[in-house]
Amino acid sequence: MLLIIVSQIKILTCDLSALRRHGFRLVFVGVPEVCNALPKNNLSIIEKVYPLASINTDTLSPIVKNYVNEVGAAALHILSAGEASLRVVAKVRDHFNIVGNSEEEIVPFLDKVIMKDKVSECGVRIPKHISFDKAAYQKDKTAYLKEIENQLPYPMFIKPIELYGAASARKLNNRDELIEAAESMLNMKLEYEIDEYISGVLCHCNCLIVDGEIQFQEFEEYTVPCSWFDEGYILGGIPLREEDPRWQRLDRMNREVIACLKAPNGATHCEIFITDKDELIFLEIASRPPGAMVPDVIEKMTGMQIDLEHIKARLGIPIQVPKKQIDEYYMWAYIPKKAGQVKALLEPDLKSEYEITWNIKVGDQCAVEEDEEAAIVFQSSSRAGRILIHNKDYGQLYEDFLKLRTMTLVITD
């Protein structure tokens, strides 16, 4: 058996040797920076690495065709390591009749409008939303803006229908901002949706699923909604303990969504708002492991590599769920850059132990990059640093978590 792993953004650091022990030859396809970041232990067991400047059906298909000719479609698997290449991989899989999830099956985990409409039919509360109709806006801009305003109050929130990492997402406070956004969306390649703006606490639910049953789950609370990172807020997450009353409520909604969308074997990453009025609202779900430093936190606390177990579940290999007793709690945080010359990098005032890694230094000139369509808000180029925080006392760790919401660690002129 041969497995082709495709990664456009995610740097795969989990130990892939378990796949070799199950008889899989390994091939890796990724953009150059992802290929260059592969750890040595994985490079030693991957028989071929294909760096591609761009990953699409045109660039991926010839590589896959060669292996189809070599081993046959029945002996070949192709998987996406993250969300960025899920659709491309599904298209190629369908074209060559390779076993695995079809494009039709993964669309409800990519298209946020289809996703929300489906879970709404199952009785799950979703944000009010509309798809931005470029043709209708061009035909009569004033009338179409009025139509939007009749359906959604200010503030509103725009984001691409099919993207990840809070890319190209932002809040609209008034008509002037709506007009500016509409003109911008009109000239963009991506399709956009406009949602009601939700104020509250954003949480995410990370699961491993086998044959429709949840085998592992971890719930986290974000310091702030992901899009706030672009506004200079520290973005981080802390796992919730099962005795937290929010845990059971998140669990119920997460299970409803997974059952409604018939999630395939592997990981899911579901985001749910707890509003200021204490109402749960489903935001979105992806058919992939969590990103950022969440896999690091899960591994530190449980010993499990969720990226590896996701791949195993996709391949039908029995997964290993954690049995380790949690004796120390971890959380993570990304520190945003600030425009200007860096005057100081501050140590956080925390009770917990932490390891901080800086991407910048005193004296560096940092610029706020112009927003690019499809640019992930907390991508590496926009991060000043990252922190892994840990404490055996969960209460103290949570106090530090709350401090991060208003903390500033980068001082510029």
N, C-alpha and C positions, 0 to 999 in steps of 0.2 A: 504494500500500500504506500501511496505517496501523498503527502500533504503540502499544499502551497498556502503559505500564510501571507496575506496582503495587508500592508499598513501604510496609510497615507500620513498619519499624524502620530498615532500612539507608539511610544517607544516600549518595545516588549522586553521586559527584564526578567520575567518569570523563567524558571528552570524548565527547558523543553526536553530534557533528557528522558523524562517519563514517557514522552510520545515515542521516542526511539525504542524504549523497552517494550512498547506495545506493537512494534514492528513497522513503524512509519518512517519512511525516508522524508527528509524535510527540505523544502525550498522556500526562500523568503523573497518577497517582492515589496519594495518600498521606495519612498523618495530618498535621495542621497543622505539627508541629515538623519533620517530614521535608521537607514542601513548602517551608517557610521557609528550610531550609538548602540548597536547590538553588543551585549556583553560577550567577552571572550569565550565563556563556557558554552554559550549558544552558538557562536560562530564555529566552534570546533565540531559541532554535530550537524550543522546545516551544510548540505552538500553544494548548494549554489545560491548566491545572493544576486538579485537583479535590481540595481538602482535605476529608477525611472524618474525623469524630471517631472512627469505628470502621469497619474494613474487614471486611465479611462479604458473603455472597451477596446479602443484601437491599439493601445499600447500593451494591455494585458492579454488580449486574445492570442497573439502569436506565441507568447510564452506558454500559455495553457495548451494551445494546439500541439506544440512539440511534445508535451508530456502525455497528452491524449494519444498521440501516435506511438509514443514509447511504451506506455503501460496499459492504455485503454481507459475509457471513461469510468468503467466499473471499479477500477482500482485507484481512482483519483479522487481526492477531496480538495476543495479550495475554500478557505475561510478568511473573513475580514477580522483583523485584530481590533478594530474600532469602528465607529459609526461612519467615518468619512468615506469609506469605500464599500459599505454594505450593499448599496444598490448596484454598483459596478460589478461586484463579485457575483451577485445574484443573476444579473444579466448574462455574464459569461457562463455561469453554471447552467443556466437554462439553455443557452445556445449549444453547449457541448453535451447536454443531457447528463450532467454530473450530479450525483446524489447530493441532497441538501435542500435548504429552504429556497423556494422559488421567489422571483421578484414579487409576484402577487401576494405571497405569504408575508413578506417583510414590509410591504408598503404601509400597513397600519402602524408600524413602529418608526416610520420615517416621515410620512405626510401628517403634519399636526392637525390639519382640518379633518381628514378622514379619521384619524385617531380619536379626536374629541367627539366627533359625531357618533362613532361606534360606541364609545363608552357611555355617552349620554343616553343612547338607546337602552343601555343596561341599568339606567337609573343613577349613574354617577354624576355628581354636580361638577359642571365644567364652567370655564369663563364664557361670558357672552362674547361672540366673535363673528367677524365677517372676513371673507377673502377679498383682498383689494382687487377690483376689476379695472385693469388698465384701460380697456376699450371703453367702458362706461365713463370713466373719468375723462378720457380724451374727448368723448362725444359732447359732454356737458359738464364742465368742471364744477360749476357752482351748484348745480342740481345734485351731482353725485356726492359732494361734500355734505350737503344738507341731508342727504339720505343716510350717510354715515352717522352724522350727529343725531339723527332721529332714532338710531338703533343703539348708539353707545354714548354715554356721558363722558365728559372730561374729568380726570385725565384718562387717556387711552394708552395703549402699549402696542407697538408694532414689532414684528419679527418675521424672518423668512419662514415659509411654510415647511421647508425641509432643510434644516440646518441644526447645529449643535453648539454648545459652549457659549450661549448667549450672543452669538454672532449677529451683528447688524441689528440688534434689538435696542429699542429706546422708548422712553416715556414721552407722550405728547400732552402738554398742559392746556393748550388753547388752539383756536382756529389757525393762527399764524403758523404754529408748529405743525399742524395737520397739513396745511398747504405746502409747507417746505418739504415735509415727508412724502406727500403725494407726488410732488414734482420729482423728487429723488427716486421714488419707487418706480415711476414711469420709465426711467432710463436705466433701470437695473435689469440684469438677466434673470434674477431669481423672482419667484412669486412670493407675495407677502400676505400676511393676515394682520388684522387689527383687532385687538382684544380689549375687554374692559381691564382697567388697571386694578390690580389686587394689592392691598396693603396688609402686611402681616409677616408671619415667620415662614420661611421656605424650608421644607425638609425633603430628604430624598431617601428612597427605599431601594436597597440593593439585594438582589436575590439570585439564587441558583435554582433552576427548575429542571426536573427530570420527569418526563411523561406526565406533565401537567401538575405535578406536586412540588411544592417548595421544599427544598432540602436544606437551604441555608438562607438566612436573611439578616440584614444589618440596616438599621435606620439611623440617619444622621440629621442634625439640625445645622443649617448654614448660619454663619455670622450675620450675613446680609444676603438679599437676593443677588444672584450671579451678576446681573447687569450693573450693579452698584460698584463693582471693581473698577469699571471704567471711570467712575466719578471719584476715585481715590480712596475707597474703603478697603480694608483688609478683608479678603474672602477666605473663609475657613470652614471647617466642619468638625463636629463632635458627635460620636456615637451616643444614641439614647439607650438607657438601660431599660430592661423589660418592665420594671416596676414604674417607670414613668407613665402617667395616665395617657399621654399622647401616643405612646407606643402601640397600645391596643387599637386605638382609633385609626392610626396610620396603617396598621396591619390589615384591618378590615377593608379599607378602601383599596389598598394595594392588591389584595387578593381578588377583589371584585374586578379590578382592571385587568389583571393577568388572566382571569377566567374568561372575561368578556372578549379579549383579543386573542385568546388561545395562544399564549406565548410558547414559542418553540423551546426545545431543550437548550439550556445555556443560561447566561446571566440576563437580568433585566435591571434597568436603572430608571426608577419612577420618581417624579418630582410632584410634591403635593404642598399646597399652601394651607396654613392654618391662619385664617384671617383675624383681623382685629376684633371681629365679633365672634371668634372661636368657631367658625365654620370651616370645614375641610373642602377644598376645591382642587380637583385634579388639574395638573398643569400639562404634563407630558410624560411619555415613557419611551425608553429605547431598548432595543434587543441587543444589549452589549454590557460588559462590565462597567463599573463606574470609572471616571477619569480622575484628573488631578492627583492628589496624594492619598486618595481613599484606599486603593489597593495596598499601599504601605501600612496604613493604619490597621486594616483588616489582618494583614500578615503579622504585624507586631503583636496584636492582641490575641489572635487565634492560631497562628502558625500556618494558615492556609493562603495559597497564592490564587486569588480569585480569577485572574486572567488564565492561568493554566487549567483550573477546574472548568472554566467556561469552554475552553477548547475541547477538553475531554468530553464534556457533556454533549457538545455538538457532534463529536465523532462517535458517540455511543460507548465511550470508555467509562467504566464505573468511576464516579467522583469520590473524593475523600472529604467528608464533612468534618469540621473541627471538633475535636474532643478535648482540647486543651482548656483548662480552667483559667479564666481571665484573672490575672493577679496584678495587672497594671493597665491603666487606661491611657489611650493616646488620642490626640487630635492633631489637625494639620491646619496650615494657613499659608496663603500667598500674599506677599506684600507688593502693592502697586508702585510703579514708578511715578515720580513727580517731575514736572517740567522745570528746567533750570539747572544750575551747577550744584552738584551735591556738596553740601557743607558738613553734614553729619549723618551717620547711620547709627541709630540709637538701639540699645539693648532693651527688649521689652521688660516691663516691670511685672513679673509673674512669680507666683508662689511655686509653680511647677518647674521641673527640669525641662530644658529644651535644647535643641540643636538648630541653629540658624545658619543658612547658607545664602550668601549675598551674590547677586549677579552683577552688582555695580560697586564702585568704591568712591571714597571722598575725592572730589576734584573732577569726577566725570560730568560731562554735559549731557543731560537727558532731555530729549524732546518728546512732546506728546505727539505720537504718530497720527497722521490723518486717518480717519476711519476708512477702511477698505471693505467693500462688500465681501461677505463670507469670512471676515477676520474674527477669530475667536477672541472674546474679550480678555481672557486671562492667559493668552498664549505667552510663550517664554520671552518674547521680545518686549512684552509690556510688564514683566515681573521684575521688581527690584530684588526679590529674594523669596525664600520659603522657610517655614518653621515646622519642625516636628516637636510636639509638646507632650509630656507624659507625666503621670502622677498615679501613685497607688490609691490616693484619696480622690474619688470621683468628684466630691463636692468642691474641693479646691480647684480641680481641673475645670469644672464648669464655671467657677468664679473667674478664672483666667480667660475662659472662652468669652464670657460677657464683656470683659475688659477690652478684648481685641476689637470689638465693634466700633469703638471710638478712639482707638489708639493710632498715633502717627509715629512712624519709625524712620521715615526719610525726610531730612530737612534740606531744602534747596533755597537758593537766593531769590 
